[in-house]
Amino acid sequence: MMVFPTLAAWLAHLETAHPLGIDLGLARVSQVKHALALDFKCPVITVAGTNGKGSTCALLESILLAAGYRVGCHTSPHLLAFNERARINGEMASDAALLPHFEAVERARHSLAEPISLTYFEFTLLAIAHWFAASKLDVVILEVGLGGRLDAVNSIDADCAIVTSIDIDHAHYLGDTREKIGFEKAGIFRSGKPAICGDPLPPHSLIDYAQRIGADLWLTGRDFGYQAQAGNERQQWRYKGRTLARAALAYPALRGANQLLNSAAALAALEALRDRLPVSAQHIRLGLARVELAGRFQILPGKPAVVLDVAHNPHAVAALAENLSNMGFFPYTYAVFGAMKDKDIAAILRLIKNEIDYWYIADLPTSRAAPAAMIEALLHEIPAAHKNSAAALNTPRDIECFATPAQAYAKALANAAENDRIIVFGSFYTVADVIAYRQRQS
């Protein structure tokens, strides 16, 4: 059995400890979970979905913290530091807090007749969950990593499960249709437990699965929903659920048209759990006002306008394009973009091309990434995309390639005028590198 003295050493080891980076299935992680005697005495809320998972977790966390509960929240991936994945009462875990729980997982692995090999995600999830279980929490929020049915998070039974949205992503693992993916997401539902679906057009596979196992299925538009209201000074909205309504709610601090969908799903979960986790209208208002989440249509202060968004699949990029269109007029928009090669990059580019004048494409520090030159070639194949010109994107003035997102961002910042706009989007690697660059410059 190996024990490492620092969190960085543990994480470096886990990067290569398992032969596959992604190895879906519950058998291995469930055996180690059982050896850990991992059990929660408080409600567990699990959140899956193609997009909106992180936002929904942040909304739940913020509202429950406003209500005075001790909240543990696990999300992934992280932007700058692994510790972002584990929070108690809104505070990131320290290295020292996590180390004993990494060692506990390693001991549990080796306590079995044959040590079980775990992926980076499986091992770290169990370590964080073990920390939560030892911390006398009132509620635990767990974001699914990939899919749902076979994701390591699903080894932990949820008292309430939320599926935010369903679209094509990770098709190699989850299937190439919404019906196939809906079935995978629905795997987090449990018999007799609230199962919240925030997708306005849920696949039949999700509904059928929930009915087959006897889950308490809540569908948006049927069991809960939202309605925008005209306020005296600012926009407000109204939530209506099965048994209660919440009126005169301010829009959440998270920007973007899709955040009301996520907020409604979060409130439906809290309504379903109100006997165990009661929250007042004031707690909801405070939580919506205080919620923060880096890299989700995050508009930074200052000029030129800078928008950070980890939109990295067509569904998320369509929402980003709508949000950008709603921002108003900017003379020119510069895009800093990098993505993984397993994404539908051509569809992503087509969806947002009309919002972009200059493309600064970046290589990313992982073998999974699409080379900048490949993305440039795809851009050249797209018909006229310039909002300021009838010309197609086919000149060096329009597209440049860079070794890193930070270099691309620095060039965009140098070229953009005060009233222009810079959009940094795509992979978490893209946004993270720009955030790190900005921190170094401050």
Number of C-alpha atoms within 10 A of each C-alpha: 9 9 14 13 10 12 18 12 11 18 17 11 14 18 14 12 14 15 11 12 14 15 18 19 14 17 13 19 26 19 16 26 23 12 17 19 11 17 15 19 11 16 18 20 24 27 28 33 28 21 21 23 24 23 22 27 25 26 30 26 27 24 27 24 20 19 19 12 17 17 24 28 27 24 21 18 15 15 21 14 10 18 19 19 20 26 21 19 17 16 13 17 18 14 13 11 13 19 19 15 20 24 18 18 23 22 18 19 24 17 15 12 7 8 15 17 17 25 22 21 20 25 22 22 25 26 24 25 25 23 23 24 17 13 13 14 18 18 21 25 24 27 24 26 21 22 29 28 23 22 24 27 29 24 22 21 18 23 21 25 28 31 31 26 23 28 22 20 24 17 16 8 15 21 17 14 14 20 18 17 27 28 24 24 30 27 20 28 30 20 15 14 20 25 28 28 29 27 19 15 12 20 19 14 18 25 18 13 18 25 13 10 13 16 20 19 23 23 20 22 14 10 15 23 23 20 12 16 15 10 12 7 6 9 13 17 18 18 21 19 22 13 9 10 15 16 15 16 21 19 21 23 15 24 16 18 14 17 18 21 19 28 27 23 30 25 26 29 23 21 21 23 18 13 9 13 16 14 20 13 15 13 18 26 19 20 23 23 18 16 17 18 15 18 19 21 23 19 17 11 9 8 14 17 18 20 21 23 22 25 24 22 24 22 19 20 22 18 18 26 17 16 16 20 14 11 8 7 12 16 13 17 24 26 25 30 28 29 29 21 14 14 20 16 22 14 16 21 20 17 18 20 22 15 22 22 21 22 25 23 28 28 24 24 13 9 9 11 18 19 20 22 15 13 22 19 12 15 22 15 12 15 14 15 21 17 15 12 10 10 12 15 23 16 10 10 10 16 20 18 21 20 14 21 29 21 19 26 28 14 16 21 18 9 11 19 16 13 13 18 25 25 26 29 28 24 21 21 24 29 30 23 20 22 20 13 16 13 9 8 7 5
